[in-house]
Amino acid sequence: MTKKSKYHTLLSTNCSLLCTSKAFTLIEIMVVITIIGIVMVIAIPNFAAMQQRARVRAGAQEVAQDFRYLRERALSGIGNFQVTLPDNRHYQVTHPNGNVSTYQLGQTTGGSLRFGTTGAIAVTPPEASGPIPGNGFDFGGGTLSFQSRGSATKGVAYITNNKENFAIGVNPLGKIRVYIHTSGVWQGL
């Protein structure tokens, strides 16, 4: 035997080992595709539900942040601000100079949000003035006011996406707190 034939024999042996494992079989590919399909069937509905929960939570946090901003503006000495509801998907802010700004619930967060709650909820957050009203805006006279000395109208704004309920509570000192209704109680976030 020559060197050439030994090399040729060695090369053909290694090649036969390598050449047999270059591709996947059809059954292997089908098993992987089936596993991916099962994972997607489980994950996609959970992801969609998670997005809906995040949107309503973000919408409640957004309204609370708007209320905090109005309180800070009132404290800066500009004057009193009033918040009212023209309908269950918008709120209006009347500025000290008389200008009115209208904001839509979920304008930046998306989602189908409205003022109110889903179903009959017996308990209320500590800032509530009474039972939950139909329009979801529990402030005396239907108006939330922030005065220049920092005080505010006590009450709660309730927000829902028809599945989850959130509340933005405002106490007489102007402190603003966000709650979620779970297991029959309002829990602070």
C-alpha positions as CSV (number, residue, x, y, z in Angstrom):
1,M,0.0,0.0,0.0
2,T,1.2,3.4,-0.8
3,K,0.8,6.6,1.3
4,K,-1.8,7.8,-1.1
5,S,-4.0,4.8,-0.5
6,K,-3.7,5.0,3.3
7,Y,-4.7,8.6,3.2
8,H,-7.5,7.9,0.9
9,T,-8.8,5.1,3.2
10,L,-8.6,7.4,6.2
11,L,-10.3,10.2,4.4
12,S,-13.1,8.0,3.1
13,T,-13.7,6.6,6.6
14,N,-14.0,10.1,8.2
15,C,-16.1,11.4,5.4
16,S,-18.5,8.5,5.8
17,L,-19.0,9.4,9.5
18,L,-19.4,13.1,8.7
19,C,-21.5,12.7,5.6
20,T,-24.2,10.8,7.4
21,S,-25.0,13.5,9.9
22,K,-25.3,16.5,7.6
23,A,-29.2,16.8,7.5
24,F,-32.2,16.3,9.7
25,T,-34.8,13.7,8.8
26,L,-38.3,14.6,8.0
27,I,-39.5,13.1,11.3
28,E,-37.1,15.2,13.3
29,I,-38.3,18.4,11.6
30,M,-41.9,17.5,12.1
31,V,-41.3,16.9,15.9
32,V,-39.6,20.3,16.3
33,I,-42.5,22.0,14.4
34,T,-45.1,20.3,16.5
35,I,-43.3,21.3,19.7
36,I,-43.1,25.0,18.5
37,G,-46.8,24.9,17.7
38,I,-47.7,23.6,21.1
39,V,-45.7,26.3,22.8
40,M,-47.3,29.0,20.6
41,V,-50.8,27.7,21.4
42,I,-50.1,28.0,25.1
43,A,-48.1,31.3,25.0
44,I,-50.0,33.5,22.6
45,P,-53.3,33.7,24.6
46,N,-51.4,34.3,27.8
47,F,-49.4,37.1,26.1
48,A,-52.5,38.8,24.8
49,A,-54.1,38.7,28.3
50,M,-50.9,40.0,29.8
51,Q,-51.0,42.9,27.3
52,Q,-54.6,43.8,28.2
53,R,-53.8,43.8,32.0
54,A,-50.8,46.0,31.3
55,R,-52.9,48.5,29.3
56,V,-55.6,48.9,31.9
57,R,-52.9,49.2,34.7
58,A,-51.0,51.8,32.6
59,G,-54.2,53.7,31.9
60,A,-54.9,53.9,35.6
61,Q,-51.3,55.0,36.3
62,E,-51.6,57.6,33.6
63,V,-54.7,59.2,35.0
64,A,-53.2,59.2,38.5
65,Q,-50.1,60.9,37.1
66,D,-52.3,63.5,35.4
67,F,-54.0,64.1,38.7
68,R,-50.6,64.5,40.5
69,Y,-49.5,66.9,37.8
70,L,-52.6,69.1,38.3
71,R,-52.1,69.1,42.1
72,E,-48.5,70.2,41.6
73,R,-49.6,73.0,39.2
74,A,-52.2,74.1,41.8
75,L,-49.6,74.1,44.5
76,S,-47.3,76.3,42.4
77,G,-49.8,79.1,42.9
78,I,-51.4,79.1,39.5
79,G,-54.8,78.5,40.9
80,N,-57.5,75.8,41.2
81,F,-58.0,73.0,38.7
82,Q,-61.2,71.1,38.3
83,V,-61.6,67.7,36.7
84,T,-65.0,66.5,35.3
85,L,-66.3,63.7,33.1
86,P,-68.1,64.6,29.8
87,D,-68.6,60.9,29.2
88,N,-67.3,57.5,30.4
89,R,-64.2,57.6,28.1
90,H,-63.0,61.1,28.6
91,Y,-62.2,63.6,31.3
92,Q,-61.9,67.4,31.2
93,V,-59.6,69.7,33.0
94,T,-60.7,73.2,33.6
95,H,-57.6,75.4,34.1
96,P,-57.6,78.5,36.4
97,N,-57.7,80.8,33.3
98,G,-60.9,79.1,32.1
99,N,-59.3,77.0,29.3
100,V,-60.7,73.4,29.1
101,S,-58.6,70.4,28.0
102,T,-60.1,67.1,27.2
103,Y,-58.2,63.8,27.7
104,Q,-59.2,60.3,26.5
105,L,-58.7,57.3,28.7
106,G,-55.9,55.1,27.4
107,Q,-54.9,57.7,24.8
108,T,-51.2,56.8,25.1
109,T,-51.6,53.3,26.5
110,G,-54.2,51.9,24.2
111,G,-56.9,49.5,25.2
112,S,-60.6,49.9,25.6
113,L,-60.8,51.8,28.9
114,R,-63.8,53.5,30.5
115,F,-64.8,55.1,33.8
116,G,-66.8,52.7,35.9
117,T,-66.5,49.1,37.2
118,T,-67.5,45.6,36.0
119,G,-70.3,44.0,38.0
120,A,-71.4,44.9,41.5
121,I,-68.4,45.6,43.8
122,A,-69.5,45.9,47.4
123,V,-66.3,47.3,48.9
124,T,-64.7,50.7,48.1
125,P,-61.2,52.2,48.6
126,P,-60.7,54.3,51.8
127,E,-61.0,57.6,49.8
128,A,-64.5,56.8,48.5
129,S,-67.4,59.1,49.4
130,G,-70.0,56.4,49.2
131,P,-71.0,53.5,47.0
132,I,-69.5,53.3,43.5
133,P,-71.5,55.5,41.1
134,G,-72.6,54.4,37.7
135,N,-70.3,56.8,35.9
136,G,-67.3,55.7,38.0
137,F,-66.5,59.2,39.2
138,D,-67.1,59.4,43.0
139,F,-66.3,63.1,43.8
140,G,-68.7,65.6,45.4
141,G,-70.8,67.3,42.8
142,G,-69.1,65.2,40.1
143,T,-66.0,67.4,40.2
144,L,-62.5,66.7,41.5
145,S,-60.9,70.0,42.6
146,F,-57.3,70.7,43.4
147,Q,-56.9,74.0,45.4
148,S,-53.8,76.1,45.4
149,R,-53.1,75.2,49.1
150,G,-52.7,71.5,48.1
151,S,-56.1,70.2,49.3
152,A,-58.4,68.3,47.0
153,T,-61.9,66.9,46.8
154,K,-62.1,63.5,48.4
155,G,-63.2,60.7,46.2
156,V,-62.3,58.0,43.7
157,A,-62.2,57.6,39.9
158,Y,-62.9,54.0,38.9
159,I,-61.4,52.6,35.6
160,T,-62.1,49.3,33.9
161,N,-61.5,47.5,30.7
162,N,-64.6,45.3,31.4
163,K,-62.4,42.6,32.9
164,E,-60.2,44.3,35.6
165,N,-61.1,47.2,37.9
166,F,-58.7,49.9,39.1
167,A,-59.4,53.0,41.3
168,I,-57.5,56.3,41.7
169,G,-58.2,57.5,45.2
170,V,-57.7,61.2,46.2
171,N,-57.8,62.1,49.9
172,P,-58.6,65.6,51.2
173,L,-54.9,66.5,51.5
174,G,-54.5,65.8,47.8
175,K,-52.6,62.5,48.1
176,I,-53.3,60.2,45.1
177,R,-53.2,56.5,45.3
178,V,-53.9,53.7,42.7
179,Y,-55.7,50.5,43.7
180,I,-56.6,47.2,41.9
181,H,-59.6,45.1,42.8
182,T,-58.6,41.5,43.4
183,S,-60.1,38.8,45.5
184,G,-62.9,41.0,46.6
185,V,-60.7,43.8,48.1
186,W,-59.0,46.9,46.8
187,Q,-55.2,46.6,47.1
188,G,-52.8,49.5,46.6
189,L,-50.2,49.4,43.9
